[in-house]
Amino acid sequence: MTTTTGPKGLTRRQLLSRATAAGASFVVGAGFLAAPDGAWAMETTELQPETFATLVQMARDIYPHDKVGDAFYVVAVKGYDTAEAAQAVEDGIAALNAAAAGKGHASYLDIGWERDRVDILRGMEDSAFFQQVRGGLVTGLYNQKAVWPIFGYEGSSYEFGGYIDRGFNDINWL
């Protein structure tokens, strides 16, 4: 496998290995965002990579599921990387980072404890930005067929005669 050299002379492999060694939760570059474990990577077109990384962390903090990987959250918020949504998202993330700065942190991503990030989110839960992201996650995250098995959801039963004959009482996680 060959890797391409980026504008600063680093290959993708070097970029990811340096980020992993530094303990980064996201690797952010010019228009590029990746997980240091290589589980996912994407390019942003309208949003700043730092903004998108913050949006992914925000999504994870709003609907936290330890068994759901970051890649599912990336898919859930990818729809905000558009020209129409970019300014509102950039402004919303700037407000989120300002709230984090008010608590003594450099940015929302720099807050190490989930509890502290959730406290900041609670402070802005009535904002239009928070409600838009939260509402979009309901369908953006939970409508992904690949995430359904993690929750034990087998999908629609209508075409199989309904739930009475197919899984009505086989939920073992309640």
N, C-alpha and C positions, 0 to 999 in steps of 0.2 A: 504494500500500500504506500502510495506516495502522499506526502502532505504538501500543501502549498505554503509559501512564505507570505506572511502578512506584511502590512506597510512598515512595521517596525523591525522586520527581519526575524520574527519568531514564527516557528511552525505551529500548527494547532496542537501538536503533541507537547511541544515545549510550553506553550501557554497553559495548557491544562495541568501539566506536571508542576509548574511553578505555583499555580493557584492551589493545588492540592497540598503542596508542601507548606504554603502559607496558611492553610486552614480556611480558605475562603468558602463561603456558602454559594457564591455566584462568581463567575468569571465575566467581567464586563469589559468590552472593548468597543471600538468605533462601530456601532451598528450590530454588534455581536454579543450574545449572551449565552453562557453555557454553565452546566453543572460540573463541578470539578470531578465528579465520579464518572463523567461521560454518559450519564443516563439520558440527557437531552441537551440539545443546543438549538438555537434559533437566531435568526437575524431580525432586527427590528427595522421597520421602514419609516415610520412616522414618530414613534416615541423614542426618547433617549434610552439607551440600554439600562442606565441606572433607574430610570422611572419604571421601566418594565419589570426589572428585578424587584423593585419595591412593591409593585402591583401584585406580583406573584406571591411575595411574602404576606401582603395584606390579605390576599385570597385564602392563603393557608391559615392565617390567624382568624379569619371570619368563620370558615368552615374547616376546623382542624380534624384531620383523620390521619392517624399515625401510619395506617396501612396503605394510604393513597400517596403515590409518589408525586414529586414536583411536576413531572411531565404532564400529568392530568390537569394540574392547576394552570400550567402554561397554555394548554389547549383552551381551557375555560376562559382565560383573559386575553387570548390572542386577538379576539374581535375588537379590542380597544386600540389596537395598533393601526388605526385608520386616520386619514386626514380629517374626517368629520369629528372624531372623538379625541384626537390628540391634544388639543388645547385644554379641554376640560379635564382630561386625565393629568396632564402636566401640572395644571393649577391645583387639582385635588391632591396630588402627591406632594407638591410644594407645601400645601397647608399641613399635610401629615408630617412632613419633615420639620416644619416650623413648630408644630406641637411637640415633636420629639426634642427639638432644640430647647424648648421651654422647660423640659424636664432634665436638661443637662446632657443630652446626647447629640452627636454630630448629625445623625439622620435616623430615620425609622429603621433602616437596615442595620444600623450599628447597635441597636438594643438587643442584648443577648437573651433576655428572659421573655418568654412568651407572655407571661402575666403582665409585664410592663408594657408590652406592645398592645395588648388587649385593653389596658387602661386608657391608652391614648385613643384607640379606636372607639371606646365607649364615649369619650369626650366629643367625638365628631359623628356619632351614629345618627343624629338628626339631620346631618347635611345631605344635600342632594347628591353629592358625589358618592358618599358612603352608601346611600340607599340604591343608587344606580349600580354600583359594583356588587353589593350584596344581592340585589335582585337578579342581576345577570348571572351570578354564580349558580343560582338555583337550577337554571337550565343548562348553563355552560359546563358545569361540573357533573351534575347528576344525569344528564342526557347522553353522556358518553357510554356507549355500549361496553367498552373495554373496562370501565370502572364497576359495572354492575356485579360481576362475580365477587368482587372484594366485599360487597355488602350482602351477598347471598341472594341477590335479585336475579331471577331467571328470565326476566323480560315479560312481554305480553303473553297472556294465556288465552286471549279471546279466540284465536285461531285454533286452539287445542281444546275448546269446550269450556274454558273458564278455570277459575282457581279451585273450585270444589273438587274437581278430579285431578288437579295438577298443582300440588304444593300448597294447598290451603292451610294445612297444619304441620308443615315440616320446617318451620322457622326454629332454629335452635339457638339463636342469639338473643331472644327476648327474655 
